[in-house]
Amino acid sequence: MKHDKLSLIGLRILELRKAKKMSLRELAKRSNLSAGLLSKIENFRTVPSLSVLVAIATALEVDVAVLVKNINSAAAPYLLVRADEGRPETREDSKGLLYNYLLSQDLLNYTLRVNEVRISPQTYRKPLSTNALELVHVLEGTVQYGFKNEEVSLQPGDTLYFDGLGAHSVRNATDQPARLLKVYLLRHTD
């Protein structure tokens, strides 16, 4: 399976930062970008603009070409992801949630990204925001999404759509794992 542009850039930034033994805060300071934005890029929650990529490359002391090398490939008329072709993604801000990358596609001002997410029993992920429109479809188990002072309980077959710019939490308060199909429309940042 081919890697998508979003995860290739995020992974390259993370790998270069760690190879240089640089903390996220240090990269933020050197690039004059917020640690929150950098975390979203490394954790595939937003797509960096060209000016942001230049700032990161400068801070990492690499050419921008290193960050974007080989991200363009010939497009097929369709994209097929076989059952065994998903790729696990570790997200530092979501302990207890296992993201399995399925696909992504660049659109006009968005990147479409689809993940299967497994949520361990008795897991709570604190509220965070994503620069994306999000759609969640519950495949197995019970989960709760928290928005401000409200918690929405979801059962298998339920679908939830929301703007991820609003901070939202995720909870599996049961003793059984939960499994979701999660679709993001990630906004491109300037």
Buried (B, 14 or more C-beta within 10 A) or exposed (E): BEBBBBBBBBBBBBEBBEEEEBEBEBBBEBBEBEBBBBBBBBBBBBBBEEEBBBBBBBBBEBEBEEBBEEBEEEEEEEEEEEEEEBBEBEBEBBEBBBBBBBBBEBEEEBBBBBBBBBBEEEBBBEEBBBBBBBBBBBEBBBBBBBBEEEEBEBEEEBEBEBBBEEEBBBBBBBEEBBBBBBBBBBBBBE
